[in-house]
Amino acid sequence: MPDEPIALSPEDAAAALRQIARAWELDRSDTMALVLAGQADFSTIEWTQERLTRVAFLMEVENALSKLQPRGGVPRWLSTAKPGPFFGDQSPLQILTGPTSDIAALLREVRAWTGRR
C-alpha cells in the first residue's frame, strides 16, 4: 500500500485509538469498528499488524482533519453522509470502518482538500 504510515506498538496504538475516540466523540461500538474488533474493548483487542496499520492511518486522518477544520466540527463531518462519487452517500465514518485501502483513499482526499484551502 502506498504511503504506509509509521509502525506503532500495541500500547501506542491503544493510546492513539483512545485519543481518536475522544476527539471524534465515538462510542465504543464505532471505535471498535474502526479496528475491525467487533465486540472487543480496549483491554481485549488482539493487535494484529492490520489493526496497527489501521490505527496509524487513523492518526494520519486525524491530523489531516485538524488541518481541514470542517464546518460543524470533525465529529459531525465524520457522521454525516456525503454525496458524490467518492462518498456515494456514505459517511466518512462508514468508509473508515471498511478496508484499510479505503482509509488510505479517504486520507488522500482529505489531504488534497486541505491543500486547496
N, C-alpha and C positions, 0 to 999 in steps of 0.2 A: 504494500500500500504506500503511495507517495506521501511524503512529509510525515513520516511516523513521529509521534511526539516522544518526549523523553520517557525512559523507563522509570516506573515507580515501584517502590517496595509495597507489600501489602499494608503496612502501617501508614505509609504516606497516602496510599490510595483511599483507605478508610477515612483518614482525616480530611482529604480533599472532597470525598463524596459527602461527608457530613457538612462541610462548608458550602458546597454547591446546593445541597438540600435546603439549608437555611437561607442562602441568598435567593434562591429561586422559589422559596416558600412551598416546597414539595412535601407531600405526606409520605409515609413510609412505603406505601404501595408504589407510588410513582418513582420514588428514589430507588427502590429495588428493581423496578422495571428498567431503569437506566443501565443497570449492570446485568440484566437478564437473570436476576437472582430469585425470582418468584416470591415465595412467602418467607424468605430469609430475613434476618435483621443484621445489623452491623456486626454482631459478635459471631454469627454463623455463616457469613459469606465465605465461600471457598474461592480464594483469589487465584483464579486461573490467569494465564497470560492474556487471554481475550478480555477478561474483566479489567485487568490492569491497564491494558491498552485503551479500553473504552473510557476509563476514568481519566487517563492522560488526555485523550481527545476532549472530554467534557471540560477539563481545566482550560484547554485552549479555547473552547467555545465560550466559557465564562469570561475569559479575558477579552475576547473579541466583542462579546455583547456589552461589556462595560465601556468599550470604546464607541459602540454603535449608539448606546443610550436610546433605546426605542421609546416612542411616546407611550405613556401609560406604565412604563417600567418593564423590567425584564420578566417578572412573573406573569404579568398579563400578556406580554408578547408571546411567551412560550406556550401559554394555554389557549390562545385564540387561533382558530382555523384561519388559514390564509388561502386566497385564491391564486390562480396562476399555474403555469406549467411545473414549476419546481415543487411547490407545496401540494398541489392537487387537492385543495380544500382540507388538508390535514393541518394540525397544529405543529409547530416546531417540536413540542414535547413528544408527539407521536413519532416524528421522524427520529428523534434521539433514542427512542426505545426499539428502533429497528436495527438492521445490520450495522456493524461498525463502519462499513463503507458509506452508509447514509449519514452518519455523524460527520465523517470527513467531508462529504459533499456539502452539508449544511455549514460547516466551518469555513469552507472555501467561499460560499455565498456570502456569509456574514462579513468575512474579511474583505470581499470585493465591495460590498455596500459601504463598509467603513472607509474604504479608500476613496469613495466618491463624495464623502462629506467634507 
